[in-house]
Amino acid sequence: MGHAARQASGVYKPILQRLTGDTWSNVTLPAAAAPYRFNAAAATSTSNLWLAAQLNTSGDSHAVLRWNGTAWSTFKVPLSFQPSDIATAGSGSTWVVSSTAAKHWNGTAWADTPIGIKPRAITAVSPTSAWAVGWAGEGLPAAAHWNGTAWSTVPFPKIDGVDAKSEIASTLSDVYAASENDVWAVGSVRVLDESGKRVSRSVLAHWNGTAWSNVLGAPGTYLTNVASDGAGGIWVSAGTAMRHRTAAGVWSDETLAQPTGTKAVPAELALRPGTTTMWAVGWTSNSATGWADLAHWRSN
């Protein structure tokens, strides 16, 4: 595990790092990035990198930033559209979503596209296939698919006992597509137990090309992220707890290390392309000093 870019708690500045060999190093950002903090990144190559950026200071817009291998471009989006996740299938097809909407880049311009759900995460399979997950209706997990022309809501299995009156929506929070017919999503639902108490239960969902299926975890569980393991399986996370599922369906558990006296907060999982090495990125915070350190964890 390595640390870099110490910041005072509650103070944010945009940071982008690149992995070369086993070393993470800061990437010089354009002045236009200064008002923002980054919510998500997506890339298909060193000449097609996209960042979803949320306004962090006073200003009139959020933004999407792009690196084309030579220079940065900044695309401003309205304050009503707060970018939460981004996905790209190449320089001519990129998606960014907020809590209520989706925008598509066709290589020349951005266009608003009705999506039918409240998206939390998005993944691109190809320019003519993308999946978004989140919630819809009365706080129910939901998924939508882009076919190259329009979004359609794909039926998601009904989960008995979901508490539609809960202030916390039952939602899918992350999605990963291995292929058109192999898509994984994770999240959590708020359900009423036998005594009528609201409890959280994790959701692990899978699309097999025909229909979604899901498995609920025990009361008190949740899942936040899912990513490829590079060998046909997946990694899922819940806080510092990491769970691995092999292509054969065998599960194992690991826990992220954290320095004594600190709280670890992993935010994203990512596979290093061409390997089975998994990286988690987030930060560790120290309540005594008020400092937060950018942190990376490596699976092997």
N, C-alpha and C positions, 0 to 999 in steps of 0.2 A: 504494500500500500504506500502511495506517495502523497505528499501534500504540497500545495502551492497557492499563491494568490490569497494571502490572508486579508480578511476584511472585517471591519467592525460590524457586530450584529445589527441588522436593520438597515445597513447601508449597502447598496448594491451598485455595481458597475459592470458593464458588459465584459465578459472574458471568453475568449475562444482559444482552445488548445488543440495541438496536433500531435499525434503519436508517430514518432520516427524511431524504428527499432523498439527499444523498451523505454524510451524517454519521451515524456510529455513536455512540450514547450509552448509558450504563449505566441499567438499569431497577432501581428500588428493589425489593428482594426482601423477603418476609416473614421474620420472625425464625425461623420454622419451617424455612427453607431452610439455615440456618447449618451444620448438621452434615453437609451433603451436597456432592458435586460432581456436575455435570451430565454425563451420558453422551450424551444425544440430546434433540432438540427436534422437535416437529411441530405444525403449525397449519393451519387452513383459513380463519381470519379473525382479526381483532384481538380477537374474543370467544371464541375456541376455540384456546387454546395449551396444549400439554402438554409436560412435561419429565420425562425419565427420570433419576432421581437415585440415586447410589450413596453409601452412608454413608462419610464421610471421617474421622470421629472415633469415639470409643467410643459405643456405642448399641445399640439392640435391633432396628433395622429399616432397610431401604432405603426408598425412597419414589417416588411419582409425584406431581408437582405440576401443578395446573391453574389457568389464568387464564381467567375467563369474561367478561372485559371490565370487571368491576367489582371482583372480589375474588379472592384466592388460596385454593385448597383444597389440603390435603396428604393424600395417601392412603398410609399406611404399608404396606409389603409385607415378608414375612419375609426374614431374612438369607440363607436358602437360595435366595431368588429375587433375583438380582442384575441389575437392569434394564440391558440393553445397547442396546436400540433401541426406538423408539416410532413409531407411525403413527396418524393419525386421518382418518376420513372424515366427520367432523361431530361435533357435541356428543353424539350418541347412539351413536357407534361409534368406540372407540379401542382400539388394541392396544399391548401392551408385552410384550417378550420378554426372557428370560434365556438362558443357554447351554443350558438343558434344557427350558424350559417357555414357555407363553404365557398371558397373561391378557387378558380382553376386558371393556371397559366398555360397558354397554348404555344409558347415560344415567342409570342409578340406582345400579348396583353393579358390582363386579368379579367375574368368574367365571373359574376355571381351565378351560382347554380343552386336552385332549390334542392334541399337534401332530405327533408321529411322527418328527420330526427334531430335531437340535440346532441351533436357529436362531441366526444371527449378525445378521440384518437383516430388516426387514419393511417393506412398503409397502401402503397401502390404496388400492384402486381405487374402492370404494364400500362402503356398509354390508354388502353381500352378496358382496364380493369382495376378498380380500387375498392377497398372496404373501409367504411367508417363505422365506429361503434360509439355508443353512449346510452341515452335513455330517451323515452318518448311517453306520451300519454300521461298517466297518473304515476309517474316515477317508476316505469318498468324498463328493464334492459332492452336495448334495441340495436339493430344492425342495418346498414344500408349498403347497396352495391352500385358502383358506377360501371356502365357498360360501354363507355366511349361516347355516349350521346346524352344520357340522363341518369339520375339517381332513382333507385327504387328501394323501398323498404322491404327487407327480407324477413318473413315470419320468424320470430324467436320463441322458443318453447315457453309456455306458461309456467310460472313458478308459484306453486300454491303458498298461500299465507303471506304474500308480499304486503307490507303495510303502506298503502298509498297515501296515508295521512302523515307519514314520517317527514320531518323537516329535512332529512337527509335522503336524497333520491337513490333508489336502487339503480345502479348503472354499471355499464362496462367501461373500464378505464384505459385499456390498452389492447392493441390488436397486432398480430404478426401473420403474414401470409407466406407460407413456404411455396405455394403454387395456387393456381386457380381453384383447385379442389382440396386444399389442405390449409385451412385458416384457423388460427387460435385466438381467443379473446379471453380476457380476465376482468374481474371486477368484484363487486359485492352487492348483496341485497339486504334490505331491512325487512325482517319477517317477525311475526308474532309467534312466540313459543307457546307451549301448552298452558302456561300460566297467564298469557296475555301480555308478557313483557316483550318490548322491542329488542331484537338482537341482530347482530350483523353475521352474515354467512358468506363465505367466499364463493365465487362463481368461476369455474373453468369451463369454457365453451369451445366447441369445435365444429367447423363447417367441412363437410366431406364432399362438397360439390353438388349435393342434393338438398341437404337440410342441416340445420343447427341442432346440436345436442349439448347438454350441459350437466355438470356435476356440482353439487353444493358441498361446501366444507362444513365443519362442525360449527356450532354457535360460538361467536367471538372471533371468527377468522375473517380475513379479507385478502385480496390480491390486488397489486397495483400495476405490475409490469410483466410483459412476456416478450421473449426474444428467442431466436434460433440458437441452437448449441453447435451448429456447423456439422452435425452428423445425423440429421434427420429427427432430432429431438428438440426439446425446448427447455429454457430456464424461465421460472416465474419467481416473483419476489413479493414479499410483504414486509416492509420495513427492512431490518437487517437480516431477516430470514430468507434464504434462497432455496428453492426447490428445483431439482433437475428431473426431467422425464426423458428417458432414452427413447429411441425410435421404436423399441419393443414394448414401451409402456412401463418400464421399471423406474420407480421414484427413489430419490435419495435427497438428503437435506444437508445444507451447510449454513453457517452463520458468518456474516461479515465481521472482521476484527475491528475494534474501535479502541483508541487510546483510553487509558484509565482517566475517569473524570470528565469525559466528553460524551456527547450524544451524537450518534451517527445518523445521518439522514440521506440515504441513497435516493436519487431522483430518476435515473434511467439505467437501462441495461443495453449493452451493445456487443455484438459479436465482431471480432476482428476478422475481416473478410479473408477467406482462404485458409482459416485455421479453426480450431475448436476452442480458442481462447476467448473467454467472456470478460468484459469489463463492466463494472458498475461505476457510475460517477455521481457525486453528490457533495456533501460537506459534513464536517464534524464541528460542533459548537461547544464552547466552554463557558458555562454559566458564571464561573468565577471571574474570568477576564473579559467576557463579552466579545471574544473574537470567534470568527468562523473561518475554518480552513477548507479550501477546495480539496476534495479527496477522490482518489481512484482506488478501486479494488480490482485485482486480477484473479481469475479462477485457477490459473496454473502457471 
